Amino acid sequence: MARRGIRGVDAPSGVRSGLAAGMTVRSVNGPEQVACAHRHFATLAEAAPHILATPV
């Protein structure tokens, strides 16, 4: 079984590309969530514990 990738991006084009590839997409370092991203973090410091805690 293939493992789904995880990508943290801000640009809408990056979100679309990640979703098309079957990745879980998070927007980071922006004031608002990028449309269609699975989750949003305003800062990298806020995101780090959640991203690093993701099982491989």
C-alpha positions in Angstrom: 0.0 0.0 0.0 1.4 3.4 -0.9 1.9 5.9 1.8 0.2 9.3 1.4 2.6 12.3 1.4 2.3 15.3 3.6 3.1 18.7 2.2 3.0 22.1 3.9 2.6 24.9 1.4 1.1 28.4 1.2 0.5 28.9 -2.6 -2.9 27.7 -4.0 -1.0 26.1 -6.9 1.0 24.0 -4.4 -2.1 22.9 -2.6 -3.8 21.8 -5.9 -0.6 19.9 -6.9 -0.4 18.1 -3.6 -4.1 17.2 -3.6 -3.8 15.9 -7.2 -0.9 13.7 -6.0 -3.0 12.3 -3.1 -1.1 14.1 -0.4 -2.4 15.5 2.9 -1.9 19.3 2.5 -1.4 21.9 5.2 -1.1 25.6 4.7 1.5 27.2 7.0 2.8 30.8 7.6 -0.2 32.7 6.3 -3.0 34.6 7.8 -5.7 32.4 6.3 -6.1 28.8 5.2 -5.5 28.2 1.5 -8.6 26.8 -0.1 -8.8 23.0 0.0 -5.9 22.6 2.4 -6.7 19.9 5.0 -5.4 22.1 7.9 -4.0 25.5 8.5 -1.3 26.8 10.9 -0.6 30.5 11.2 3.1 29.9 12.0 5.7 27.2 11.5 6.2 27.1 15.3 2.5 26.2 15.7 2.7 23.5 13.0 5.9 21.8 14.1 4.5 19.7 17.0 1.7 18.4 14.8 3.8 17.7 11.7 6.6 16.0 13.7 4.1 13.9 15.6 2.7 12.4 12.4 3.4 8.7 12.3 5.6 7.6 9.3 
